[in-house]
Amino acid sequence: MRRRTLITGAAAGGIGGITLIGTGAFDAASAERTATVNFADDEDAYLGLVSKSAYATTDGDGELALAFGDVSGDGDGIGRNSQFFFDEVFAIANQGTETVSITATSDTGSFDGEFRLYPTGDRDGALDDPDNAVTLETGSEQSVGTYVETGDVDVTNELDIDITIEAAFEEGDDAPEDPEPEPPETIDSIQFRSTASQIAADGESELADDSVVAVTASDTGVNFNDYQGDPVVYEENPIPLVSVDGSSPVAGFGTMQSLDDGRSDFGTGIEEFVLNLMDELIGSGTVLWDESHGQFWTLEDDGPNSFSQFVTYAGENGYSIEATEDFEGDLSTADGVAISTPADGFTDDELTALSDFASDGGGVLLFDQSAFQNNDQTANLNEIADELGLDFRFNVDQVEDPSGAFDFTTSEFNSDEFAGLFADREGIQ
């Protein structure tokens, strides 16, 4: 058990006035003869002081003053060579969130007498004895009495009495800390159907940069190309399936098919992940869906090529996804763009316009697909990556899970770098 001083005090100007100076939850305020302490009415303060008698008064500013002179006006107050018990002067309240153990000590210095605090009802139970420590549950309070033995002292002389009230927190910390927030709930998995991977920016080596790679296949996933092309085959590192450029609002996603109405398993959280990605890169507004470069994946519903569910879902969450046949001309109206496997390469003017768009903060989503039957457009996507100077490039491959399935899920998330991308949210029902 460790202790922390939460309240300290000093008396000055004679026995008639005691000044309590606050630390931690309290602020000090003292008068010439009557000492004061701010009454801790802040509900977040660890301890509070509550007046319980005429000897402890609270002013309009919430300051608690202790005075042991003649408060009734019928006598001369405290005299020499006398003992005084003031049984219920004030109370110490536990306003924190942890059970505490209270002790109080007094340093009378040159005072020829005794001054101590005790729990009301136990005049022998000095609070300066750890064996007499009072345990306070959250929301409870302990009434405190004050014992004064003057001895052979002139009570009109100035004297100093230092009071220290300490609280020990049973958990062993210096102070009760706010409970750790519950970690946010995350999606369980993401579906990848007919997906490709990403590689390093040199176009020749594995991508293993944790500041870039957001999602990977399992450690036992494999990648290859059974058609044509020369992929980077992953042998030492997990295979990246989603990568995010470290300096631009641009992400590379290994497949578009996971969002298709007829192919998607929205129960895996794929739509939630893509929406989180859009929130990270774009925020809200109009997203152009490029259909000006011979893309197969269009917004037009033609059966196996339909994205109406995700378009509606995004619309319910602050986005308007709109198809464009004039990419460069419509770019000025957009907040973000989605480009999937362009069969036709971008012109130099279009590449420059896209680069300027990203430099100005426009979000860019680049969707690849596997090299199955040579349906990928890896070279055209990498021209865009070159122009934007991305930290990754696209791989001419197909990724499968260990069972040989090209439609699989993964839960290999880089939550350390991209925690927000995996937040659980209401998905497509």
MOHUGI-V835015 format. One record per residue. N is the residue number from 0. BURIAL is I if it has 9 or more other C-alpha atoms within 8 Angstrom, else O. Layout:
# MOHUGI-V835015
N_BURIAL / N_BURIAL
This chain:
# MOHUGI-V835015
0_O / 1_I / 2_I / 3_I / 4_I / 5_I / 6_I / 7_I / 8_I / 9_I / 10_I / 11_I / 12_I / 13_I / 14_I / 15_I / 16_I / 17_I / 18_I / 19_I / 20_I / 21_I / 22_I / 23_O / 24_I / 25_I / 26_I / 27_I / 28_I / 29_I / 30_O / 31_O / 32_I / 33_I / 34_I / 35_I / 36_I / 37_I / 38_I / 39_I / 40_O / 41_O / 42_O / 43_O / 44_I / 45_I / 46_I / 47_I / 48_I / 49_I / 50_I / 51_I / 52_I / 53_O / 54_I / 55_I / 56_I / 57_I / 58_O / 59_O / 60_O / 61_I / 62_I / 63_I / 64_I / 65_I / 66_I / 67_I / 68_I / 69_I / 70_I / 71_O / 72_O / 73_O / 74_O / 75_O / 76_O / 77_I / 78_O / 79_I / 80_I / 81_I / 82_O / 83_O / 84_I / 85_O / 86_I / 87_I / 88_I / 89_I / 90_I / 91_I / 92_I / 93_I / 94_I / 95_I / 96_O / 97_I / 98_I / 99_I / 100_I / 101_I / 102_I / 103_I / 104_I / 105_I / 106_O / 107_I / 108_O / 109_O / 110_I / 111_O / 112_I / 113_I / 114_I / 115_I / 116_I / 117_I / 118_I / 119_I / 120_O / 121_O / 122_I / 123_O / 124_I / 125_I / 126_I / 127_I / 128_I / 129_O / 130_O / 131_I / 132_I / 133_I / 134_O / 135_I / 136_I / 137_I / 138_I / 139_I / 140_I / 141_I / 142_I / 143_I / 144_I / 145_I / 146_I / 147_I / 148_I / 149_I / 150_I / 151_O / 152_I / 153_O / 154_I / 155_O / 156_O / 157_I / 158_I / 159_I / 160_I / 161_I / 162_I / 163_I / 164_I / 165_I / 166_I / 167_I / 168_I / 169_I / 170_O / 171_O / 172_I / 173_I / 174_O / 175_I / 176_O / 177_O / 178_O / 179_O / 180_O / 181_O / 182_O / 183_O / 184_O / 185_O / 186_I / 187_O / 188_I / 189_I / 190_I / 191_I / 192_I / 193_I / 194_I / 195_I / 196_I / 197_I / 198_I / 199_I / 200_I / 201_O / 202_I / 203_O / 204_O / 205_I / 206_I / 207_O / 208_O / 209_O / 210_O / 211_I / 212_I / 213_I / 214_I / 215_I / 216_I / 217_I / 218_O / 219_O / 220_I / 221_I / 222_I / 223_I / 224_I / 225_O / 226_O / 227_O / 228_O / 229_O / 230_I / 231_I / 232_O / 233_I / 234_O / 235_O / 236_I / 237_I / 238_I / 239_I / 240_I / 241_I / 242_I / 243_I / 244_I / 245_O / 246_O / 247_I / 248_I / 249_I / 250_I / 251_I / 252_I / 253_I / 254_I / 255_I / 256_I / 257_I / 258_I / 259_I / 260_I / 261_O / 262_I / 263_I / 264_O / 265_I / 266_O / 267_I / 268_I / 269_I / 270_I / 271_I / 272_I / 273_I / 274_I / 275_I / 276_I / 277_I / 278_I / 279_I / 280_I / 281_I / 282_O / 283_I / 284_I / 285_I / 286_I / 287_I / 288_I / 289_I / 290_I / 291_I / 292_I / 293_O / 294_I / 295_O / 296_O / 297_I / 298_I / 299_O / 300_I / 301_O / 302_O / 303_I / 304_I / 305_I / 306_I / 307_I / 308_O / 309_I / 310_I / 311_O / 312_I / 313_I / 314_I / 315_O / 316_O / 317_O / 318_I / 319_I / 320_I / 321_O / 322_I / 323_I / 324_O / 325_O / 326_I / 327_I / 328_O / 329_I / 330_I / 331_O / 332_O / 333_I / 334_I / 335_I / 336_I / 337_I / 338_I / 339_I / 340_I / 341_I / 342_I / 343_O / 344_O / 345_I / 346_O / 347_O / 348_O / 349_I / 350_I / 351_I / 352_I / 353_I / 354_I / 355_O / 356_I / 357_I / 358_O / 359_O / 360_O / 361_I / 362_I / 363_I / 364_I / 365_I / 366_I / 367_I / 368_I / 369_I / 370_I / 371_I / 372_O / 373_O / 374_O / 375_I / 376_I / 377_I / 378_O / 379_I / 380_I / 381_I / 382_I / 383_I / 384_I / 385_O / 386_I / 387_O / 388_O / 389_I / 390_I / 391_I / 392_I / 393_I / 394_I / 395_I / 396_I / 397_I / 398_I / 399_I / 400_I / 401_O / 402_O / 403_O / 404_O / 405_I / 406_I / 407_I / 408_I / 409_I / 410_I / 411_O / 412_O / 413_I / 414_I / 415_O / 416_O / 417_I / 418_I / 419_O / 420_I / 421_I / 422_I / 423_I / 424_O / 425_O / 426_I / 427_I / 428_O
